[in-house]
Amino acid sequence: MSERQSVTSLDSSPEEERKRRMVRYSIAMGIRTVCIVLGVFTTGFWMWFFFALAIFLPYFAVVIANAQGPSTKKQASAVAPKLSIKASDIRIDD
């Protein structure tokens, strides 16, 4: 018997996609919080570096969280059935 075919080729559910975006955004905001704390406790170049990261990170966090990367699902391909009928097996009844 041939391999089974997929009925649909749906992406992940909206809930799974939303959860994935929230995790990415939360990680970025956690990094931002660390940058703010480090900016408060450092001086000079590092202070400005950490505050700059804290200012610009929200924009990049949204872009990264909403990025639609390559699909990880396996694309279903149709398998043509292999059927052969001999001409002598065909019968026409009137």
SULZISUL-V39594 format. One record per pair of residues at least 6 apart in sequence whose C-alpha atoms are under 7 Angstrom apart, sorted by sequence separation. I is the first residue (numbers start at 0). J is the second residue. D is the distance in Angstrom with one decimal. If there is no record, write none. Layout:
# SULZISUL-V39594
I	J	D
I	J	D
This chain:
# SULZISUL-V39594
39	46	7.0
38	46	4.4
38	49	5.0
37	49	6.6
38	50	5.6
35	49	6.5
34	49	4.9
35	50	6.1
34	50	6.5
34	52	6.7
35	53	6.0
34	53	5.7
31	53	4.9
31	56	6.5
27	60	5.6
24	60	5.6
24	61	6.6
24	64	5.6
23	64	5.4
20	64	4.7
20	65	6.4
8	74	6.6
8	75	6.2
5	75	6.1
4	77	6.8
